[in-house]
Amino acid sequence: MMITNCVLEGEIYHIYLRGTLDSTNANAIVTAVRQGLQAGATEIWVDCKQLDEICPIGLEFLTLLQHWLQEQRKSLLLLHLNHTIMQLFQRVQLDATLPVYPTIESAYNKRLFI
């Protein structure tokens, strides 16, 4: 997995991923998240449009990351999960724990109603 871009947009820090999320590259996301928080972000939006696969360790990592961010009074959400990854999230019921949005527009709409 590689982070292709990170963008701060107001209180939202966008992280764009490509490849496979596993134990060998999760630290890159932690580094990016910390940079976003240091820049003043309160929401971390991870764009998974180019993410091909998430290994089981990657799922555990995302759950731990969300928990850590919630302790910091910050939020994490995932965008553009491909069909295979979304099926995995549904199978392990992670979609009930981690906010997942099919499009960036739907995520922005969510913000309008908070």
C-alpha positions in Angstrom: 0.0 0.0 0.0 1.1 3.5 -0.6 -0.3 6.8 0.2 -0.7 8.7 -3.0 -1.8 12.0 -1.5 -2.8 13.8 1.7 -4.9 17.0 1.6 -6.1 19.2 4.5 -9.5 20.7 3.7 -10.6 22.7 6.7 -11.1 20.2 9.5 -11.0 17.2 7.1 -7.7 15.5 6.4 -8.0 13.3 3.2 -5.7 10.3 2.9 -5.6 8.6 -0.5 -4.5 4.9 -0.5 -3.4 2.5 -3.3 -2.5 -1.2 -3.2 -2.9 -3.5 -0.3 -3.3 -2.5 3.4 -1.4 -5.0 5.6 0.9 -5.1 8.6 3.9 -3.9 6.6 2.5 -0.5 5.7 0.0 0.5 8.4 2.6 2.7 10.0 2.5 5.0 7.0 -1.2 5.7 7.7 -0.4 6.4 11.4 2.2 8.9 10.3 -0.2 10.5 7.8 -3.0 10.7 10.5 -0.6 12.3 13.0 0.3 14.9 10.4 -3.3 15.6 9.8 -4.0 16.0 13.5 -1.0 18.3 13.9 -2.4 20.4 11.1 -5.7 20.8 13.0 -7.9 18.1 11.4 -10.8 16.7 13.4 -11.9 14.2 10.8 -9.7 11.7 8.9 -11.2 10.6 5.6 -9.5 7.7 4.0 -10.1 7.3 0.2 -9.9 3.7 -0.7 -10.8 4.1 -4.4 -7.4 2.6 -5.5 -7.1 0.2 -2.6 -7.1 -3.4 -3.9 -7.2 -5.4 -0.8 -7.2 -5.2 3.0 -5.6 -8.1 4.9 -7.0 -9.3 8.3 -4.3 -7.3 10.1 -5.3 -4.3 8.1 -8.9 -4.6 9.4 -7.7 -4.9 12.9 -5.5 -1.8 12.4 -8.4 0.3 11.1 -10.5 -0.7 14.1 -7.7 0.3 16.5 -7.1 3.5 14.6 -10.8 4.4 14.9 -10.8 3.7 18.6 -7.6 5.8 19.1 -9.1 8.7 17.1 -12.4 8.5 19.1 -10.3 8.8 22.3 -8.9 12.0 20.8 -12.4 13.2 20.0 -11.7 12.8 16.3 -13.4 10.7 13.6 -12.4 8.3 10.9 -14.4 7.4 7.8 -13.7 5.4 4.7 -14.7 6.2 1.2 -15.0 4.3 -2.1 -14.5 0.8 -0.9 -14.4 -1.6 -3.8 -17.0 -4.4 -4.0 -14.6 -7.1 -2.6 -13.5 -5.0 0.4 -17.1 -3.9 1.1 -18.2 -7.6 1.1 -15.4 -8.4 3.6 -16.5 -5.5 5.8 -20.1 -6.7 5.8 -19.1 -10.3 6.4 -17.2 -9.3 9.6 -19.7 -6.6 10.4 -17.1 -3.9 10.3 -19.4 -1.7 8.3 -21.5 -1.4 11.5 -18.5 -0.1 13.4 -16.5 2.0 10.9 -18.3 4.7 8.9 -18.2 3.8 5.2 -19.5 6.0 2.4 -19.7 5.0 -1.2 -18.9 8.5 -2.5 -17.3 11.6 -1.2 -20.6 13.4 -1.9 -22.4 11.1 0.5 -19.8 11.8 3.2 -20.2 15.6 2.7 -24.0 15.2 2.9 -23.6 13.4 6.3 -21.8 16.5 7.6 -24.7 18.7 6.7 -27.0 16.8 9.1 -24.7 16.6 12.1 
